[in-house]
Amino acid sequence: MHPRTPTDALTLGQHLVSVLDSGARVATYKLAVLVALLEYCVEHVPAEQDATIDVDLTDLAERVIALYWRQVRDFEGVYLRQSSNRIAKIPDAVRQLAAQTRSFGRDLPLETAAASAPELWEKTVDTVRLTMIQQPLHRLQKVPGASTHSTFLYDDSWMNDAVGRKRIAEVGNRITLYPGVAFGLARLSGLLKPGFLLAWVDDVRRMNPALSDGVPDFEGHLFGQDRIALQRPRQVLIDEYGDRCFYCGSRVGPAAHVDHVLPWSRVGLDGLANLVLACSRCNTSKSDLLPERTHVSRALDRDPDRLTSLAAAITWPVQYHRVVTAARGLYATQPDASPLWRAPGDVVPLTRDVTWLHSKVVFHG
């Protein structure tokens, strides 16, 4: 049953912080689900702020897999624990998928791995989905030790730690976010996601006490982009579009930076539709700022069919539609006057453009 009034973003944020601060987590699953839920909401922002939205649980499970995909390789020869229990079903299932799809000793992009072993992929998604519902989704809105709880994200009355596939099918394999929750989570994503990732890093350190505090780039191992070598998309972009910076047009040469137009820290999209060449100056200046919308439009004005062909040639994901929906969600939920990066030393305030929220065809040309 939905709350009488839509949830505002501030109240939503306070609820999430109180749940996360309520005690030590025994696994990183809650954080993974929350990050996946944030990204889902960014990509599925409703036209009306107070609307409800359905979250497909298979889609959510696939997003959770994507988050662990970077983490299941060994770190300094050690498989990092993500749970205080002996068995960690979600990362263990993802690690098995990675091990069985590795090509010539090289880790593949997740979409490529999934396509190469469809039966194993479906089995992995099923395992992660079931575990996700029985554990983090079932417990996410509960404060440990409390006899009762009030839901603030979705109805969890049908969930328990033994819920089966039949019951999941009966409820339509989905949860429905309460009025205002989807828009609120999308609006708060830029603030909440970094906090969730920091908490995740702290949890993994706590669960792996043998790790030294001075371990270099531990956070980069968990959430950085080092795991996916960008040499292949870099060379394709150079060959197809020339060795010039996408933003300023300066020559970049073979050592060009590969930049995520929509910042990877906001939405973890490595697809070719979200990748461009950039000079060091522009890449460093832009950092994690949202770019001015004309940059996103130009990136998506590249022929989708050609991007698909280029990506197929190097066995790389495209993610064109996801980049479109993520862009729509990010810009539609930013407060007025939020900073947008135009060029080095040139940051402009966002002005409201309702077409980014209501238009079915967001980009033209």
N, C-alpha and C positions, 0 to 999 in steps of 0.2 A: 504493500500500500504506500503510495507516494506521500511525502510530507505535504502539509496544506499549502505552504508557500515555497517558492523556488529558493534553492540554496544560493546565498551570495558567496563570492570568491573568498572574502575574508574569513567567514565562518567555516568554509570548507577547508581552508588552509590551517585554521586553528585545530579543527578535528584531526586532520592528518598528523600534525605535529604532536598532538597529545597521544595519539595511538603509538607513534614511533618512539616517543619518549617514555613509554609506560613500562619498559623493562628490556633486558637483554634478549635479543633474538637468538633462537637456536639454529637458524638458517638464514640465508640471504634471499629466500623466496619472496617474502613480502616486498622487499625493495625492488626485486626484478618485476613483480607484477605491477607495482605502482609506476615504475618507469615505463613499462609497456602500456599501461593504461593512459599515462600522460600523452605518449606519442600517438596512441589510437585516437584520443580526443582531438589532438591537433589536426589529424588527418580527416576527422569526421565532425568538424564543427557544425552545429545546426544553424539554420538560417535565423531562427529565433533563439535569443539567449536563454529563455526559460524552458526550452523544449527538452523532452527526454530523448535519449538515443539508446538503441540496442547495441550491445557489444557482442560480436560473434566470438564464442569461446575458443574455437579452433584458430581464428585469426590472432587472438590474444596469446594463445599458446605458442604460435609461430613467432611472435614478437619476443616472447620470453626466451625461446631457443636462440634467436638472433643475439640477444644480450649475452648469453652464456657462451656463444660460439667463439668469441674472442678470448675467453678465459680458460677454456678447458685444456689448452696445451700446457705442457709443463713450464714452470717458472724456476729457472736455475736448477733444472733436473727434478723438480718436485711438483706433483699434482696437488694444487692448492685445495684445501678443504673449504667447502662452502656450507657446511653444516657441522654441528657438534655431535650429531649422530654418526654411527659408523657408515651407514649407507645414505647417500645423497641422490635420490632418484632422478631429479631433474638434470643436474650437471653430469651425472654418470651416463644418462641416456644420450645427452648431447656429445659427450666425449666418445662414446661408442660410435655415434654417427660420423664424427670427425675422423676417427681411426679407420673406419671402413670405407671412407670415400677419399682418403688422402691419395693424391696422384703424384707418383714419383717422389714421395717424401715431402710433398708440398701441400699445405692446407689450401683448400679451395674456398672461394666465396660461397656463402651458405646457399644461395639460390642455385648455384652450379652443382654443389654437392647434393642438394635435394633432387635435382633433375637426373643426376647420375644414378641414384638408387631410390626410385620412387617407393618401393615397398618398405624399405628401411625408414625412409622419411615419414611415411604414414604411421608406421609403428612408433617412431619417436614422438611425433606430434600427439598421438593418442596417449602415450605414457605421460607426457608432460601436461597435457590437458587434464587428465584424470587427477594427477598429483596436485596440480595447481588448484583445482576445485576443492579437493579434499583438505588441503592444507592452507595455503595463504589466502585464497578467496574466502574460505569458510571462516578464517580467524582475523581477517584484515581489520574489521570494524569493532573487534572486541578488545577490551582492556584486560590483560591477564589478571585473574583472581576475582574479577567482577562476576556476580551471579546473573546479572542481566546486562543487556546492551541496547543502545539505540542505533539503528542503521542510519547512515548519512550519505552513502554512495549508491547502494542498490539493496534490494531485498535478498537476504541470505538465509531465509527461513527454511528453504528446501535443502540447504547444504549441511553436510556433516562429514566426519572423517572416514565414513564408509560408503558414501554416496556412490552409486554405480552408473554405468553408461546408460542403462534404461531410463533412469530418472533424469539424467542430463538431456536425453532425447525428448522426454516428456515436456520439459520446460523450454524446448526449442533450441537447445545448445546455445543459450545466450543469457546474459544479465541485462537488465534495463537500468540505466543510470537515471537517478531521480531528476526532476526538473531543475535546470540550472547547473547541474554537476558537470556535464560535458563542457559547456562553455567556460565554467569556472576553472576546471582543470587545465584546459587549453590556455587560458589567460595566465594562470599561475605557473605554467610549465617552465618558463625561463628562470623562475625563482626556486621552484621545488626540485627540479631535476638535479641541479648541482648539489643540493643538500642531500638528496637520496644517494647520489653517487659517492659523496664523501662518507656517508654512513655505511655504505657498502664496503668501501675500502677499509674502514675501521673494523667492521665485522670480520672481514677476511683476515686481517692482521690478528685479531683476537682468537680466531679459530686456528691460526697457524703460528703458535707462540715461538716456534723455532726460527721464524723470520726475524732478521735484524731490523731495527728501526731505521738503519742507514741504507737499506736496500735501495739501489738507484731505480728510479722510474717504475716503482711498483704500481702506481696508479695508471701509468701508461700501459702496463701489461694488461690490466683489467679492462680499461676503457679507451686506450689509445688506438691509433690506426696502424701501428707498426706491423700488426699481424697480416694485414692485407697489403701486399706489395703493389704500389701504384705504377710500376714501370710499364705494365701492359697498357692501361688506359692512357698513360702519358704519351707513349709512342703513337698510339692511334689518334689521339687528339692533335699531336704535332703533324702527322701525315695528312690528316683530313682538313684541319683548319689553319695550319701554318704555325710556325714557332713564335707566336706573338701573344702577349698578355691579353687575356679576354677583356680586362677592365680598362687598361690604358693604351694598349696597342704597341707597347715597346717590345723589341725583340728579346726573347727569353732563352733561346738556344736549347740544346738537348737536356740541360739540367733544370728545366722549368719546374716550378712548383705545380702540383695538381691541387686545386682548391675546390672545396665543397661550396657551391653557390649559397645554398641554405646551410648555415653552419652545422657541422657534424655534431657539435655540442647541443644543438637544439633538436635536431632530428637526425638519427644515425642512418642517413641514406647515402650509400656508396655507389649507387647506380650511375651509369654513364650520363644520364640526363641531368644529374646534379654535379657533374665534374667539368671543370674548365682549367685551362692553363693560366697561370698567374706569375707575374714577376715577384721577386722577393719583397720589394717595397709594398706593392698592393696587398700581397698575401699577409704580410706582417701587420699592416695598417688595418686591414679588414678584420682579422682575428675572428672573434666570436660574434661580431655585430651582424645584425640582419642587414643585407644590402638594400639599397634603394630598389624599388620594385621594377624599374626599367631593366636592371641587370638580370633579374629573374625572368622577366618576359623575353629578353634576348636569348637567354640560355634555352628556354623552352620553345623559342621560335625556330631552333634547329630542327630540321625535318625528323619527326619521330621514327619514320620508317628507316631513314638512314642511320639514326642512332641505334636502332634495333639491329641492323645489319652489321654495323661496326662492333657492337657488343657481342654479337654471335661469333664474329671472327676471332675474338679473343676469349670466348667463354666467360663473359662478364654480364652481370645484371644491368638492365636499363632503368627500371623503376620510374618511367615517365609519369604514369598516372599518380603514383604516390608523391612525386615531387610536386605535381600540380595541386593535389589536395592538401599537402603539408604547407605549401606556400599560401594557399587560400586561408587555411586555419591560422597560421602564424600571424599574418598581417591583419586578419579580421579581428583578432583578439588582443592585439597590442593596444595599450592606452594611447590616446592622442599625444603627440609630441615625443613619442619614443624615438631614440636616435637610430637613424638609418645611414649606413655607410655608402657614400657616393664615390669617393676617391681619397687618396691619402691627404689628410688635413681637411677633408670636406665631409662633414657629418651633418645631415639635415633632419629636421623633425618630421615624424610621420603625420600625415593628415588623413582623416577618415575617407575611405573610398568604398562605398557600399557595394560596388560591383564585385569587389573581391569576396564579398560574403554571399551575395544573392545570385550572381550570374552563374549559370550552369557551365558556360564556356568562359573560363577565366582568362585564357590567353587567346589572342587572335594573331593571325599572320602566318 
